[in-house]
Amino acid sequence: MNKLTVRDIDVRDKRILVRVDYNVPLNYKTGAITNDSRIRASLPTIDYLLEHGSKIILCSHLGRPAGKPSEEFSLAIVAERLSRILRQPVGFVKDCIGPEVDKAIGDMKNGDILLLENLRFHKEEEEGDDAFAQALSKHGDIFVDDAFGTAHRKHASIVGVTKYMPAVAGLLLEKEIKALGKVLTEPPHPFGVLLGGAKVSDKVGMLNNIMGKVDTIVIGGGMAATFLKAQSYEVGASLIDDSIDATAEIIEKAKKNGVKLVLPDDVLVTNEINDKGATENVDIAHIPPDKHIVDIGTLTITKFTKALEKCRTLFWNGPMGIYEIPQFSEGTKTIAKIIASMHGTTIIGGGSTSEIVTEMKLCDKMTFVSTGGGASLKFLSGKALPGVEALLDRNAKVN
């Protein structure tokens, strides 16, 4: 990565504004954090700054509060969890700009940590508002972006603040770019990609960009319905992406490039997408017109396993079925265990996929688990990430 990192600058006795990604999954009935892996992923940067005597001001978003304060999306619960993990107090302030924030930062000593309230309580954050970015920039002497999960956005706290203060990468952001960069530049072959989830449109750019590098593409999840439809199969009441033409082009490109495209042979279908829906395992040639595809079938699990086990490099993004409903999750769980047992390089592409392997306690069995779903897909599409492009280049001088 040709960008300066937090290791390249003097942070001692400085106020460091750190953009983290604490958009953690919550149980909204109990208000509890159900997965704190994104919080833990930020620890290397926080520990580095603590060791070097910085004042650490953390900022993040959580959920979709639509530009106004909401108790449901408050980061107070994250401050409590971070405090327990670090075993030291983490201050919290109920806004991210304004007099209360200025006073809290003014009272900080070296080694103190302060978490600001949800950035998205201000609509100006997602709008990339310049005045809001300037107000945020006054909180620190140096900006450290450690939020890879939002690096594909042009929000005020990601790109806007870089106009007003020296901006460098955090250790997590650096790790993400290096790990995903190897997929594009030097993947050991055979190189395979396993894709699931609902939308083909989210992954078209990535598929086109890696077509000359990948050996095998395996398609499951809701995406499979669109791929099957593009080959004139009946897919019943399954949701079809609006990318049928793009899907057909990908199928054709795979043939021309000698890429093995692996699709389901059988699927699990139901008439109701809930935990009471009756299920049936059917061949793809006999999908009932009134039923939904909700998981890959038993024969397909075996087929996918054989294809994946040949890979020395594997990138996985997207579940194989509707994972949130237990009776539709068997395909995803089985494939996750297979990937965890592989001896090659296994990279999990963030989003719900990283939450799945974390829930299954398989993270330590994977080579790398990304924290950014949309960001990782955009990066692998060969597109520049605004949050990375805005950082200082490696040859820049910082006063």
C-alpha positions, 0 to 999 in steps of 0.5 A: 500500500503506497500510503503513510500509516500511523507507524510513519508519523510522530503521534506522541503527545498528539490528539489522534482522531481515529475513524473506526468501524463500530457498526456492530450487529445488535439484538434490538430487543435486548440492546446487546452487542451480538458480535464484537469482532469489529471492535476487537479489530481496531485494537492493534491501532488503539494499542499502538497509540496508547503505547506511544502516548497519544490522546485517542478520539474515536469516531464511528457510525452505527446503523441507519439513524437517518440523520437524527439522534436515536437511542437505538443507535447510540454508541454508548454500549460500544464504549462500555464493551471497549472499556471491558476489552481494554480494561481501562476507562473509555470516555463517551460523549453524547455528540460528535461536535459541539461545546460538550465534545470540545470540553471532553477533549480539552480535559484529556491526558495522554493515554486517555480514550474518548468515543464520540457519539454516532456520526450519522446522528448528523445528516451532514456526515453521509452528505460529505458536508464540508463544514461538518468535516471541518468541525470534526477535524478540530478534534485532533492533530492527526487523522487515522483512518482505520475503518476499512468497512467504510473506505468506499464511502465519501462521507465527511469523517472519511474523506472530508476531514483529510482536507484539514489535517494530516491523514494516514492509515491505521493498522487494520486498514493497512492489513486489509489492503495488503491481504486483499491486494494479494488476491489481485496480484499474486494468488497461488493457483488454483484460485477460486471465488465462492459467492453467495448472498442475494445480489449479482449486481453487487459483484459484477464489477469484481467478477469482471475484474478477476476473470483473467486471474481466477480459475473457479467461480462457485455460485450459491445463495440468492445469486444462484437463482439469477444465474440459473434464470440466465440459463433458462431454468425455472426458479419459481418465486425466487428473487431475481436480480435485475442483472440478468444480462450482466449475468449472461455476459459473465457466464459467457466470459467464464467460458471464453477465459477457461474459468470453471463456473460451478452452479447448484445441481439441487436446491432447498425450496420452500413456500414460506420464508420463515421458520415454519415453512415446509422445505423440499430438496429438489433438482434445479430442473424441477423447481416448483413455480410457486416456491422460493430457493432458500439454500443449496441442496445436499448434492450441491454441498458435495459438488461445491466441496470438491471444487473448493478443496482443489483451491490453493487460494479462496475468496468467499463472500455471501451465504449459501442460503437465508442463513438467518433462518436456522432451517435454511442455514445448513448449506452455509454452515457446512461450506464454512466448515469445509473452508475452515479445514482447507490448507490454502489461503482463505479470505473471508470477504466481510459483511454477513460472511465475516459475521457467520464465521465469527458466530461459528468460531471459525475465524482463527481457521481462516487466513484473513477475515475482512471487516468490509463487505462492500469495501472489499468487493469494490477493491477487488473490482479494481476501483479506487476506494475514496477513503484510501485515496484521500490518505497521504502518499508514502513519499509525503512529508508530515510536519 
